Structure formats: structure tokens, C-alpha cells
Amino acid sequence: MDEVDEADARRRTAALLAVWTATRAVLVLCVLRVLVLPGPDVGSDVSVIYRGWYEVLRHGSFPVGDVAWQYPPGAALAVLSPAVLPFLDYATAFLVLALLADLVVLGLLLAAGRGADRSPLGAWVWTAGAAAVGPTLYARYDVLVTAVAVAALLAGARHPRVLGVLAGLGALLKGWPLLLLAGARGTAGRRAWGAAVLTAAAGVLVAVSALPGALSFLSAQRDRGTEVESVGALVFHLARWAGWDGRVELRYGSMEFTGSYVAVAGTVAQVLTAAGLVWLLAWRLRAHRSGPHTLADAAFTAVLLCTVTSRVISPQYLVWLAGLGAVCLCFAGSTMRLPVALVLVAAGVTVLEFPVFFADVVASDGLGVGLLVVRNGLLVAACLLACRALWRATVPPVRAVSLPGQVSRSREGLHS
């Protein structure tokens, strides 16, 4: 790299850091209620719910009796983490740690975007996408999990065991990082899966030995309904316009539909999630081409697929997708540019449906339903495009080959 290129790179980095600083300052002011967005106070989850769990965990037990506790045992580490800053009150300490996790993600992406076949777009995607989610970024512990996931994917290409350890740790924190291994194949894949299983198993054993109730999360959501922001909820929003007698209630820590056919919708969502996992398995069996970006592309697609088929789509889910999409676009050859762009737009719509116009969403008013149609439509479109792009980039095409007396089919590029 000559001096001109280095100067350009420094200017681009300075511009990125300026944008990151400005957007994060706004988010911090929103969390601190210096700038007040319409709608619910997103910071109350930290100051009330997380703080309550913190006290329970400090006294030697998981919050078993709290229906809002629905997380793997590693989540205790995130809830207890503000204790490392004892000179700050709980909410402020949590905000500082979330901000640091955000900065770690940015640093990892900046480093990953340098070099041959790499792109600086990843850092920009995170800067814009995470900011678009709004103050929820710093009002949930998902940014901490996303930092672990980003580190895992960026390490995965050269250090599969590190990928596995971090994916296992992430799964202990919130479950979904296990999907980071969707594209891990061959010898490296076996090493990654082995390390992930060992890490997760060791973490569970430690948690079970240390505190009672560590595995209560396994049955915590058994009777959960359909959350009002999910794709499946759109059916019930429209049904309310036609006179459906269901209700919206606060259950399991979120606003959910209850009433006739809600259980059916939940079953359908679970079937669709299972179908998505079957598709991922079929892709793994048929994929024979890969590049440096394939691991990240597969992880992004897998998490997106499980998100759109879930009974729940909370605003913080977009933090996961922004982080994974950013890793994809650190690689110049990634096939996920359009799906990631759609996710970024969806993140911007998300801050409107929560918290700004959340009352309209809960009431199934035209504005709230319209925002959900746009946001969820963008996510579904991104999911379908991501699945198509991943399949086309990795599964060799089948072509007909004429042989004497018969027609056979062969695959191209099995080892390309």
C-alpha cells in the first residue's frame, strides 16, 4: 500500500469513527432519557428486570419463579457483569459495558476489513445497522452476545477450535450463536463442533453445580403465544380488524396474542422453524463449493431463517443480524450484500415500531400494522434472497450429459 492509499484509508477510518461516535452519543442520550423517544422506556428492562435478576443471582439461585427468565445459564454472566464496575449504579454500569461491547465489535470489523479480498463495508454496516435499531442496542444484553458471535466468525476461518469455543460460549449466553456453526464442514467443522459441544457442556455443568434452577429455561416458554411483532402475528392483527375476539397480554416478558387459533399459529411457526433447519441440513449435504466468506454467509442465513419463522421477533434480534451481516460484508466475495441491505432498512423501521409507535402495534392500528408489514416483509425477502444466494454460491449446478444410449446427470465443480 503506497502513501496515498494509506492516507485514504486513514481518512475513511476517521470518517467512520466520527459517524460511530455521533450515533452512539445520540443512543446514550436516549437511554439516559436526556433525549426522550415516544413510547415505552426501553431502559426499564435493565433498571428493573435485569436488576431484579441480579439480586436473585447474587443470593445464590437462578430466577426460577420469574416467567420472563427464559435464557440459558450463561445469561447469568451478562446479568451479573455490571458488578465489575462497583463504583457505578447497575444501569449505568450496564450501559458502559454495552458501549464497550459495541466498540469491540467495531474494532474487530475494522481489523477484518483490511487486506486482500476484504472490504471496509462490514464496519459501516455495523455502525449504521446497530444505530438504526435505536436505544434498544444498549438496553438489552444482546450486544454482548453479538460481540462474542462476531469474534467467533472472524476467528473461524483460521482457528476452528476458537470458533467452536466462542460459539459454545455464545450459546450459553443466548442460544442462537450455535447457528454460527451452520457452515462449518470437514475436518475444521468437526473441530469447531467438538469445541462448541465441550464448551457448552462444561458451562452447563458448572452452572448446575453452582446454582439451582440452571436448566429451568428449557421449559420456560412451553406455553408461549405469538408475540405481536412476529411475522405470524400479522394474521391476528388483520383478524382483529375482522372482529376476532383475541387479546394482547403481557406474558413471558413481551406483548403476546392470546385467544383462539393462537396455539395453532405457534405450532405452525415451530414447524416452519424445523423446516428451515431441514433446509439448512440439505444445504450442508449438497454444498461442495466454498470461499472465505461462506462460514459468515451461512451463519447470517441460518439466524435470519430462524428469526423470520420464530413466534417472537424482538427489536434486539436486529442487533444479531446487523452484526452477522457486517461480518459477511467484511469479505469482498460475500453473496449477502442485498439481504444485508434489506436487514439494515428493516432495522430502521424497527425503531419506529418499537418504541416510537409501539402503542399502535399493540392496538393493531393501521400505522402499527403497516410498520410491521414493511419490517417483516423486508426480513422475509432478505431471508429468501439469502437462502437463494447461499445455495447458488455453494451447491454445484446439475447439467445433463449425453452418453451413448442414455442420459446421465453430473455435478460440476464438486471440488472448486
VEXBALUM-309509 format. One line per 3 residues: number of its first residue (from 1); for each residue z, x, y of N, C-alpha, C. Coordinates in steps of 0.2 Angstrom, whole numbers. Layout:
NUM	Z X Y Z X Y Z X Y  ...
END
This chain:
1	0 4 -6 0 0 0 0 4 6  -5 3 11 -5 8 17 0 5 22  0 8 28 5 6 33 3 0 36
4	-3 -2 36 -5 -9 39 -2 -14 34  -3 -13 28 -1 -18 23 7 -19 23  10 -13 24 17 -13 24 20 -17 30
7	16 -16 36 18 -19 42 17 -27 41  12 -29 38 10 -36 37 16 -39 33  17 -35 27 22 -38 23 29 -39 26
10	31 -34 30 37 -34 34 37 -40 39  32 -42 42 31 -47 47 32 -54 43  28 -54 37 29 -60 33 36 -62 31
13	39 -56 29 46 -57 26 51 -59 32  50 -56 38 54 -58 44 53 -65 46  46 -68 45 45 -75 47 48 -79 42
16	48 -77 35 51 -81 30 59 -82 31  62 -76 33 69 -76 34 71 -80 40  67 -80 45 68 -84 51 68 -92 49
19	63 -94 45 62 -101 43 68 -103 39  70 -98 34 76 -100 29 82 -100 33  83 -96 38 89 -96 42 90 -103 46
22	84 -104 49 84 -110 54 85 -117 49  82 -117 44 83 -123 40 90 -124 37  92 -118 35 99 -118 32 104 -120 37
25	103 -117 43 108 -119 48 108 -126 49  103 -130 49 102 -137 50 106 -140 44  105 -138 38 108 -141 32 116 -140 33
28	118 -134 35 125 -133 35 128 -138 40  125 -139 46 127 -143 51 128 -150 49  123 -152 44 123 -159 42 129 -160 37
31	130 -155 32 136 -155 28 142 -155 31  143 -152 37 149 -152 41 150 -158 45  145 -162 45 145 -168 49 144 -167 57
34	142 -161 59 140 -159 66 134 -163 68  129 -163 63 123 -167 63 124 -172 58  124 -179 60 125 -184 55 119 -188 54
37	117 -188 47 111 -191 45 113 -199 43  109 -204 44 111 -210 42 112 -211 35  116 -215 33 118 -216 26 124 -213 23
40	125 -213 17 132 -210 14 133 -203 16  139 -201 16 141 -194 17 140 -190 11  135 -186 11 134 -183 4 139 -178 3
43	143 -175 8 148 -171 6 154 -173 3  155 -180 2 161 -183 -1 161 -181 -8  156 -180 -11 156 -178 -18 160 -172 -19
46	160 -167 -15 163 -161 -15 170 -162 -13  171 -165 -7 178 -165 -4 183 -170 -8  180 -175 -12 184 -180 -15 183 -179 -23
49	177 -179 -26 176 -179 -33 177 -172 -36  174 -167 -33 175 -161 -36 182 -158 -35  184 -160 -29 191 -158 -28 196 -161 -32
52	195 -167 -34 199 -170 -39 199 -167 -46  193 -166 -48 192 -162 -54 195 -155 -54  195 -152 -49 198 -145 -48 205 -146 -49
55	208 -151 -47 216 -151 -48 217 -152 -55  213 -157 -58 214 -158 -65 213 -152 -70  208 -148 -68 206 -142 -72 212 -137 -71
58	214 -136 -65 219 -132 -64 226 -133 -68  227 -139 -69 233 -141 -73 231 -141 -81  226 -139 -83 225 -137 -90 221 -142 -94
61	217 -146 -91 213 -151 -95 206 -153 -92  202 -155 -96 195 -157 -93 197 -165 -90  193 -167 -85 195 -174 -83 192 -179 -88
64	195 -180 -94 193 -184 -99 192 -191 -97  197 -194 -93 198 -201 -91 193 -203 -86  189 -198 -83 185 -200 -77 178 -201 -80
67	175 -207 -79 169 -208 -81 163 -205 -78  165 -202 -72 160 -198 -68 159 -191 -71  164 -189 -75 163 -182 -78 159 -183 -84
70	153 -180 -84 148 -180 -89 144 -174 -90  148 -168 -89 145 -162 -89 147 -157 -95  143 -153 -97 145 -148 -102 151 -144 -99
73	155 -141 -104 161 -137 -102 160 -132 -97  155 -129 -97 154 -123 -92 154 -126 -84  153 -132 -83 153 -135 -77 160 -134 -74
76	165 -133 -78 172 -131 -75 172 -125 -71  168 -120 -73 167 -114 -69 165 -115 -62  160 -120 -61 157 -122 -55 162 -125 -51
79	166 -130 -54 171 -134 -50 176 -129 -48  178 -125 -52 184 -120 -50 182 -114 -46  175 -113 -45 173 -107 -41 176 -106 -34
82	177 -112 -31 180 -111 -24 187 -107 -24  190 -107 -30 196 -103 -30 195 -96 -28  189 -93 -29 188 -86 -27 189 -85 -20
85	189 -90 -16 189 -89 -8 196 -93 -6  202 -91 -8 208 -95 -7 210 -96 0  207 -92 5 208 -92 12 204 -98 15
88	200 -101 11 196 -107 14 198 -113 10  198 -119 14 199 -125 10 193 -126 5  194 -131 1 190 -132 -5 183 -133 -3
91	182 -138 1 175 -140 3 171 -134 7  175 -131 11 172 -125 15 170 -119 10  174 -118 5 173 -113 1 167 -114 -4
94	167 -121 -6 161 -123 -10 154 -122 -6  154 -124 0 149 -123 5 146 -116 5  151 -111 6 150 -104 6 146 -102 0
97	149 -104 -6 146 -102 -12 139 -105 -13  138 -111 -11 132 -114 -12 127 -110 -8  129 -109 -2 124 -105 3 122 -98 0
100	127 -95 -3 126 -88 -6 121 -89 -12  122 -94 -16 118 -95 -22 111 -96 -19  110 -100 -14 103 -101 -11 100 -95 -9
103	104 -90 -6 102 -84 -3 100 -79 -9  104 -80 -15 102 -76 -21 95 -78 -23  94 -84 -24 88 -87 -26 82 -84 -22
106	83 -84 -15 78 -82 -10 77 -74 -12  82 -71 -12 81 -63 -14 77 -62 -20  79 -66 -25 76 -65 -32 68 -66 -31
109	67 -71 -28 60 -73 -27 56 -69 -22  59 -66 -17 56 -61 -13 54 -55 -17  59 -53 -21 58 -47 -25 52 -48 -30
112	52 -54 -33 47 -56 -39 40 -57 -36  40 -58 -29 33 -59 -27 29 -53 -25  32 -47 -26 29 -41 -24 26 -38 -30
115	20 -35 -29 17 -31 -35 10 -34 -37  7 -31 -41 1 -33 -44 2 -40 -47  -3 -45 -46 -3 -51 -49 3 -55 -48
118	6 -54 -42 12 -58 -40 10 -61 -33  14 -66 -31 12 -69 -25 19 -71 -21  18 -70 -14 24 -72 -10 25 -79 -9
121	21 -83 -12 22 -91 -11 28 -93 -14  31 -90 -19 37 -93 -23 42 -93 -18  44 -88 -14 49 -88 -9 48 -94 -4
124	42 -95 -2 40 -100 3 42 -107 0  40 -108 -6 41 -114 -10 48 -116 -10  53 -111 -12 60 -112 -12 62 -114 -5
127	60 -110 0 63 -111 7 61 -118 9  55 -120 8 53 -127 11 56 -132 6  55 -131 -1 57 -137 -5 64 -138 -5
130	68 -133 -6 75 -134 -6 78 -137 1  75 -135 6 77 -138 13 75 -145 13  69 -147 10 67 -154 10 71 -159 7
133	75 -156 2 80 -161 -2 85 -163 3  87 -159 8 92 -161 13 99 -158 12  104 -161 15 111 -158 14 113 -158 7
136	110 -162 2 112 -163 -5 112 -156 -8  108 -151 -5 107 -145 -8 114 -141 -8  118 -142 -3 124 -139 -3 130 -144 -5
139	129 -150 -7 134 -155 -8 134 -156 -16  131 -152 -20 131 -153 -27 131 -146 -30  133 -145 -36 133 -138 -39 127 -136 -42
142	122 -140 -41 115 -139 -44 112 -132 -42  113 -130 -35 110 -124 -33 113 -118 -36  119 -118 -39 122 -113 -43 118 -112 -49
145	117 -118 -52 114 -118 -59 106 -116 -58  103 -118 -53 96 -116 -51 96 -109 -50  101 -105 -47 101 -98 -46 101 -95 -53
148	105 -97 -58 105 -94 -65 98 -95 -68  95 -101 -67 89 -103 -70 83 -98 -68  83 -97 -61 78 -93 -58 79 -86 -60
151	85 -83 -61 86 -77 -63 84 -76 -70  85 -81 -74 83 -81 -81 76 -80 -82  72 -85 -79 65 -85 -79 62 -78 -77
154	64 -75 -71 61 -69 -69 63 -63 -73  68 -64 -77 70 -58 -82 67 -59 -88  64 -65 -90 62 -67 -96 56 -63 -99
157	51 -61 -94 45 -58 -97 47 -51 -100  52 -47 -97 53 -41 -100 59 -40 -104  64 -45 -103 70 -45 -106 72 -51 -109
160	69 -53 -115 70 -59 -118 78 -61 -119  81 -56 -121 89 -57 -123 92 -59 -116  90 -56 -111 94 -58 -104 92 -65 -103
163	85 -67 -104 83 -74 -103 87 -79 -107  89 -77 -113 92 -81 -118 100 -82 -116  103 -76 -114 110 -77 -111 110 -81 -105
166	106 -80 -100 106 -84 -94 105 -91 -96  100 -93 -100 98 -100 -102 104 -103 -105  107 -99 -110 113 -102 -113 119 -103 -108
169	120 -99 -103 125 -100 -98 123 -106 -94  117 -106 -92 115 -112 -88 116 -119 -92  114 -119 -98 115 -125 -102 123 -127 -103
172	127 -122 -103 134 -123 -102 136 -126 -96  132 -124 -90 134 -127 -84 131 -134 -83  125 -136 -85 122 -142 -84 117 -144 -89
175	116 -141 -95 112 -144 -100 104 -142 -99  101 -144 -94 94 -143 -93 91 -136 -93  95 -131 -92 92 -124 -92 90 -122 -99
178	92 -126 -104 90 -124 -111 82 -125 -111  79 -129 -107 72 -131 -107 68 -125 -104  72 -120 -102 68 -114 -99 65 -110 -105
181	68 -111 -111 65 -108 -117 59 -111 -120  57 -117 -117 51 -121 -120 45 -116 -121  44 -111 -117 38 -107 -118 39 -100 -121
184	46 -99 -124 47 -93 -127 45 -93 -134  40 -89 -136 37 -89 -143 37 -82 -145  36 -81 -152 35 -75 -155 42 -71 -156
187	41 -65 -157 47 -61 -158 52 -61 -151  49 -61 -146 53 -61 -139 56 -68 -139  53 -73 -141 55 -80 -141 61 -81 -146
190	61 -78 -152 66 -78 -156 73 -74 -154  71 -69 -150 77 -65 -147 80 -70 -142  76 -73 -138 79 -77 -132 83 -83 -135
193	80 -86 -140 83 -92 -143 90 -90 -146  90 -84 -150 96 -82 -153 101 -80 -148  99 -77 -142 104 -75 -137 107 -82 -134
196	103 -87 -133 105 -93 -130 110 -97 -134  108 -97 -140 112 -101 -145 119 -97 -146  119 -91 -146 126 -87 -147 130 -88 -140
199	126 -87 -135 130 -88 -128 133 -95 -127  129 -100 -129 131 -107 -128 137 -108 -133  136 -106 -139 141 -107 -145 148 -104 -143
202	147 -98 -140 153 -94 -138 157 -97 -132  153 -100 -128 156 -103 -122 159 -110 -124  156 -113 -129 159 -120 -131 166 -118 -135
205	166 -113 -139 172 -111 -142 178 -109 -138  176 -105 -133 181 -103 -128 184 -109 -124  179 -114 -122 181 -120 -118 186 -124 -123
208	184 -125 -129 188 -130 -134 195 -126 -135  195 -120 -135 201 -117 -137 206 -117 -130  203 -117 -125 207 -116 -118 209 -122 -116
211	205 -128 -116 207 -134 -113 205 -140 -117  209 -145 -117 207 -151 -121 202 -155 -118  198 -158 -121 193 -163 -119 186 -159 -117
214	185 -153 -119 179 -149 -118 173 -153 -120  173 -157 -125 167 -160 -128 167 -167 -126  171 -170 -122 171 -177 -120 164 -179 -117
217	160 -174 -114 154 -176 -111 149 -178 -116  150 -177 -122 145 -179 -127 144 -186 -128  149 -190 -127 149 -197 -127 150 -201 -120
220	151 -197 -115 152 -200 -109 147 -204 -106  141 -203 -108 136 -208 -105 133 -212 -110  136 -214 -115 134 -218 -120 131 -225 -118
223	135 -228 -113 134 -235 -111 131 -235 -104  128 -229 -102 125 -229 -95 119 -233 -95  118 -236 -89 112 -240 -87 107 -237 -84
226	103 -240 -80 97 -237 -77 99 -236 -70  99 -230 -68 100 -228 -61 95 -230 -56  97 -232 -50 92 -236 -45 87 -232 -43
229	87 -225 -43 82 -221 -41 77 -218 -46  78 -220 -52 74 -218 -58 67 -221 -58  63 -219 -62 56 -222 -62 57 -229 -66
232	61 -229 -71 61 -236 -74 65 -241 -70  69 -239 -65 72 -244 -60 67 -248 -56  61 -245 -55 56 -249 -51 55 -256 -54
235	55 -256 -61 54 -263 -64 59 -268 -61  65 -266 -61 71 -270 -59 71 -271 -52  69 -266 -48 68 -268 -40 63 -273 -39
238	58 -273 -43 52 -278 -42 55 -285 -45  58 -284 -51 61 -290 -54 66 -294 -49  70 -291 -45 74 -294 -41 71 -298 -36
241	65 -296 -34 61 -300 -29 58 -306 -32  58 -306 -39 56 -312 -43 61 -316 -45  68 -315 -43 73 -319 -45 77 -316 -51
244	76 -310 -53 80 -308 -59 88 -308 -56  92 -309 -61 99 -310 -59 103 -304 -60  100 -298 -61 104 -292 -62 108 -290 -56
247	112 -285 -56 116 -282 -51 115 -275 -50  117 -272 -45 118 -265 -44 126 -263 -43  128 -259 -48 135 -257 -48 136 -250 -48
250	142 -247 -45 144 -240 -46 147 -239 -53  143 -235 -57 145 -234 -64 143 -227 -65  148 -223 -68 147 -216 -71 145 -212 -65
253	147 -213 -59 146 -209 -53 140 -210 -49  136 -216 -51 130 -217 -47 129 -225 -47  124 -227 -43 122 -234 -42 117 -235 -48
256	119 -240 -52 115 -242 -58 114 -249 -58  108 -251 -61 107 -258 -63 111 -260 -69  113 -266 -69 116 -269 -74 114 -276 -75
259	113 -279 -81 111 -286 -82 106 -286 -88  103 -292 -89 98 -292 -94 92 -287 -94  90 -285 -100 85 -280 -101 86 -273 -99
262	92 -272 -95 93 -265 -93 94 -260 -99  98 -263 -104 99 -259 -110 92 -257 -114  87 -262 -113 81 -261 -116 77 -255 -112
265	78 -256 -106 74 -250 -102 77 -244 -103  84 -243 -104 87 -237 -106 84 -234 -112  84 -239 -117 81 -237 -124 74 -234 -123
268	70 -238 -119 63 -235 -118 63 -229 -115  67 -227 -110 67 -221 -107 69 -215 -112  74 -217 -116 76 -212 -121 70 -210 -126
271	66 -216 -128 60 -215 -132 55 -211 -129  54 -212 -122 49 -208 -119 51 -201 -118  58 -199 -117 60 -193 -117 59 -189 -123
274	60 -193 -129 59 -190 -136 52 -189 -137  47 -193 -134 40 -192 -135 38 -186 -131  41 -185 -125 39 -179 -121 41 -173 -125
277	47 -173 -128 49 -167 -132 45 -166 -138  42 -171 -141 37 -170 -146 31 -167 -144  29 -169 -138 23 -166 -135 24 -159 -134
280	30 -157 -131 31 -150 -130 31 -146 -137  33 -149 -142 33 -146 -148 26 -145 -151  22 -150 -150 15 -150 -152 11 -144 -148
283	13 -144 -141 10 -139 -137 12 -132 -140  18 -131 -141 21 -124 -144 17 -122 -150  16 -127 -154 12 -126 -161 5 -124 -160
286	2 -127 -155 -5 -126 -154 -7 -121 -148  -2 -119 -144 -4 -114 -139 -4 -107 -142  -10 -104 -140 -11 -97 -143 -13 -92 -137
289	-13 -95 -131 -15 -90 -126 -9 -90 -121  -8 -85 -118 -3 -85 -113 -4 -79 -108  0 -80 -102 0 -74 -97 7 -73 -95
292	7 -69 -90 14 -68 -87 18 -74 -84  13 -79 -82 16 -85 -79 18 -91 -84  16 -90 -90 16 -95 -95 23 -98 -96
295	28 -93 -96 35 -95 -98 38 -99 -92  36 -97 -86 38 -101 -80 35 -108 -80  28 -108 -81 24 -114 -81 27 -119 -86
298	29 -117 -92 31 -121 -97 38 -124 -95  42 -120 -93 49 -122 -91 49 -127 -85  44 -126 -80 43 -131 -75 41 -138 -78
301	36 -137 -82 33 -143 -85 38 -147 -89  42 -143 -93 47 -146 -98 52 -150 -94  55 -147 -88 60 -150 -84 57 -156 -81
304	51 -156 -78 48 -161 -75 47 -167 -79  45 -165 -85 44 -171 -90 50 -174 -92  56 -171 -93 62 -174 -94 65 -178 -88
307	63 -175 -82 65 -179 -76 62 -186 -76  56 -186 -76 52 -192 -75 54 -198 -80  56 -195 -86 57 -200 -92 64 -202 -92
310	69 -199 -88 76 -200 -88 78 -207 -85  84 -209 -88 87 -215 -85 89 -214 -78  90 -207 -76 93 -205 -70 88 -200 -66
313	87 -201 -60 84 -196 -55 88 -196 -49  93 -191 -49 97 -190 -43 93 -185 -39  95 -185 -32 92 -181 -27 92 -174 -29
316	98 -171 -32 98 -164 -34 94 -162 -39  91 -167 -43 86 -165 -48 80 -161 -45  78 -163 -38 73 -160 -35 74 -152 -33
319	81 -151 -33 83 -144 -32 81 -139 -38  82 -142 -44 80 -139 -50 72 -137 -50  68 -143 -48 61 -142 -48 58 -138 -43
322	62 -138 -37 60 -133 -32 61 -126 -34  66 -124 -37 67 -118 -40 63 -115 -45  61 -120 -50 57 -118 -55 50 -118 -53
325	48 -122 -48 41 -122 -46 40 -115 -42  45 -113 -38 45 -107 -34 44 -101 -39  47 -101 -45 46 -95 -49 39 -96 -52
328	36 -101 -53 29 -102 -55 24 -99 -50  25 -100 -44 21 -98 -39 22 -91 -37  27 -87 -40 28 -80 -39 22 -76 -43
331	19 -80 -47 14 -77 -51 7 -80 -49  3 -75 -47 -4 -77 -44 -8 -81 -49  -7 -80 -56 -11 -84 -60 -8 -91 -62
334	-3 -93 -59 0 -99 -62 -5 -105 -61  -4 -110 -66 -8 -116 -65 -5 -122 -62  1 -120 -59 5 -126 -57 5 -127 -49
337	0 -124 -46 0 -125 -39 0 -132 -36  -4 -136 -39 -5 -143 -37 2 -147 -39  4 -147 -45 10 -150 -47 16 -148 -42
340	17 -141 -41 22 -139 -37 21 -142 -30  15 -142 -27 14 -145 -20 16 -153 -20  15 -156 -26 17 -163 -26 24 -164 -26
343	28 -159 -30 35 -159 -30 38 -158 -23  35 -154 -19 38 -152 -13 37 -158 -8  32 -162 -9 31 -168 -5 36 -173 -7
346	37 -174 -14 42 -178 -17 49 -176 -14  51 -170 -13 57 -168 -11 58 -170 -4  53 -170 0 53 -173 7 54 -180 8
349	52 -184 3 53 -191 3 60 -193 0  62 -188 -4 69 -189 -7 74 -190 -2  74 -185 3 79 -185 8 79 -192 12
352	73 -195 12 73 -202 15 76 -207 11  75 -207 5 78 -212 0 85 -211 -1  87 -205 -1 94 -203 -1 96 -197 3
355	100 -197 9 104 -203 10 102 -208 16  96 -206 19 94 -210 25 93 -217 24  89 -219 19 88 -226 18 91 -229 11
358	96 -226 9 99 -227 3 101 -235 2  104 -237 8 106 -244 8 100 -249 6  94 -247 9 88 -251 7 86 -250 0
361	87 -244 -3 86 -243 -10 90 -248 -14  97 -248 -13 102 -251 -17 100 -259 -16  98 -261 -10 97 -268 -9 90 -270 -12
364	86 -266 -14 79 -267 -16 75 -270 -10  76 -268 -4 72 -270 1 65 -266 1  61 -269 5 54 -266 5 53 -259 6
367	57 -257 11 57 -250 13 59 -245 8  65 -247 5 68 -243 0 64 -243 -7  61 -248 -9 57 -249 -14 50 -245 -13
370	48 -245 -7 42 -241 -5 43 -234 -6  48 -232 -3 50 -224 -4 50 -222 -11  53 -226 -15 54 -225 -22 47 -225 -26
373	43 -229 -24 36 -229 -27 33 -223 -25  33 -221 -19 30 -215 -17 33 -208 -20  39 -208 -20 43 -202 -23 42 -202 -30
376	43 -207 -34 42 -207 -41 35 -206 -43  31 -209 -39 23 -209 -41 21 -202 -40  24 -198 -35 22 -191 -34 25 -187 -40
379	31 -188 -42 34 -185 -48 30 -186 -55  28 -192 -56 24 -194 -62 17 -190 -62  14 -191 -56 7 -187 -55 8 -180 -56
382	13 -177 -53 15 -170 -54 16 -168 -62  19 -172 -65 21 -171 -72 14 -172 -76  10 -177 -75 4 -177 -79 0 -171 -78
385	-1 -169 -71 -5 -164 -70 -3 -157 -73  4 -156 -73 7 -150 -75 6 -150 -83  7 -156 -86 5 -156 -94 -2 -154 -95
388	-6 -157 -91 -13 -155 -92 -15 -148 -91  -12 -146 -86 -14 -139 -84 -11 -134 -89  -5 -135 -91 -2 -131 -96 -6 -131 -103
391	-8 -137 -105 -12 -137 -111 -18 -133 -110  -22 -135 -105 -29 -132 -104 -28 -124 -104  -23 -122 -101 -22 -114 -100 -20 -111 -106
394	-17 -114 -111 -14 -110 -116 -17 -113 -123  -20 -119 -124 -22 -121 -130 -30 -120 -130  -32 -116 -135 -39 -114 -135 -43 -120 -137
397	-49 -121 -133 -54 -127 -135 -56 -126 -142  -58 -132 -144 -61 -133 -151 -69 -134 -150  -73 -130 -153 -80 -131 -152 -83 -132 -159
400	-88 -136 -159 -92 -137 -166 -96 -131 -167  -96 -129 -174 -100 -123 -176 -105 -126 -182  -111 -125 -181 -116 -127 -186 -116 -122 -191
403	-115 -124 -198 -116 -119 -203 -121 -123 -208  -124 -119 -212 -129 -122 -217 -126 -127 -221  -129 -133 -220 -126 -139 -225 -120 -142 -222
406	-117 -140 -217 -111 -143 -215 -109 -141 -207  -105 -145 -205 -102 -144 -198 -95 -142 -198  -93 -137 -196 -86 -135 -196 -83 -134 -189
409	-77 -134 -188 -74 -134 -181 -70 -127 -181  -70 -124 -175 -67 -117 -175 -63 -117 -168  -59 -113 -167 -55 -112 -161 -57 -105 -158
412	-58 -106 -151 -59 -100 -148 -53 -97 -145  -53 -90 -144 -48 -87 -140 -41 -87 -143  -41 -87 -150 -34 -88 -153 -29 -82 -151
415	-32 -77 -149 -28 -71 -148 -29 -68 -141  -32 -72 -136 -34 -70 -130 -28 -70 -126
END
